Amino acid sequence: MTANVLTIAGTDPSGGAGIQADIKAMSALGAYACSVVTAVVAQNTCGVRSFQALSPDFVADQIDAVLDDVRIDAVKIGMISNAGIAEAVADRLRHHGAGNIVLDPVMVAKSGHALLDPEAVSAVREALVPLARVITPNLPEAAVLLGREDDWTVQAMQAALPDLLALGSDYVLLKGGHLEGEHSTDLLTGPKGTRALKAPRIATTNDHGTGCTLSSAIAALLPHHDMPEAVARAKAYLHAALAESDALDVGQGHGPVHHFHALWGSGV
């Protein structure tokens, strides 16, 4: 059966991140994508210019509209913007008994533009993280969630895993892409221990929307696989999408990954 997967996130009119990237990744991996918009964002491959958060009540109404009608097998949560939206999302997902929730705690765009109000961090931590099967923070996001300095090594990543897991999700995927080195190492920890997922770094500037793409890929795969397998397959998908990203010519900054590399082929 085709999985129905819901993304709750902000937009990207240039198509490389946010809900547009989520829908592409989910579709490429064989899921049917539904979407709830939390914020309308004016951004492109060069950065975020501004955004308008929608009202928490309207976000809640969108969630109800989908879940009152459609069987949803997994949920990806991305850009939340503020505490009111975080609490509304948590309330409606609890009300509908949603499962397989993948939380990508989006806080700062690649350009450095803040996408989450500072006072909303505690709402994300307390209202949304405990609902998640897995959270997928990068290193700066993990530092904010834990209230620690953003000074990471692989050893510091390993040491932080118990504290991140104690926030309440079933699993934590701590992404190491911000570190230097020939390989990018992510750490997945959960009930059966910790697993390191390594991949060679790819020399490309087309890395816009990588976090959105990875978390959406996990959500698309979770209805069919256990967590370690879903994460491993999602990381392999993202790695291939990065490797084929230079086949696209989109924008003048950090271009998108090639979500449909397996369908379109190289050199399109």
Sequence and secondary structure as in RCSB ss.txt:
>XXXX:A:sequence
MTANVLTIAGTDPSGGAGIQADIKAMSALGAYACSVVTAVVAQNTCGVRSFQALSPDFVADQIDAVLDDVRIDAV
KIGMISNAGIAEAVADRLRHHGAGNIVLDPVMVAKSGHALLDPEAVSAVREALVPLARVITPNLPEAAVLLGRED
DWTVQAMQAALPDLLALGSDYVLLKGGHLEGEHSTDLLTGPKGTRALKAPRIATTNDHGTGCTLSSAIAALLPHH
DMPEAVARAKAYLHAALAESDALDVGQGHGPVHHFHALWGSGV
>XXXX:A:secstr
   EEEEEEE  TTSSSHHHHHHHHHHHTT EEEEEEEEEEEEETTEEEEEEE  HHHHHHHHHHHHTTS  SEE
EE   BSHHHHHHHHHHHHHHT  SEEE    B TTS B B GGGHHHIIIIIGGG SEE   HHHHHHHHT  S
   HHHHHHHHHHHHTTS SEEEE  TTS SSEEEEEEEETTEEEEEEEE    S  BTHHHHHHHHHHHHTTTS
 HHHHHHHHHHHHHHHHHTGGG    SSS B  TTHHHH TT 
